[in-house]
Amino acid sequence: MTAWLIPSGTFGEMVAEPNSRGRFGFSASMKPDSNDRWTPFRLTAAQLPQRVLAGPAELERA
């Protein structure tokens, strides 16, 4: 299981303009050797709870 935990401010800085419906797109690779722009935010199921519990300050350092 893979998840991406991206602080909203960081996400806002990294995405393009919204589409005509006001929605933003998100496309990230689940391949372990991927090096897309979302890789620093990719977490395993085991990592996710620890990162969430670490709080917002830790998320910004990701």
Secondary structure, 3 states (H helix, E strand, C coil): CEEECCCHHHHHHHCCCCCCCCCCCCCCCCCCCCCCCCHHHEEECCHHHHHHHHCHHHHHCC
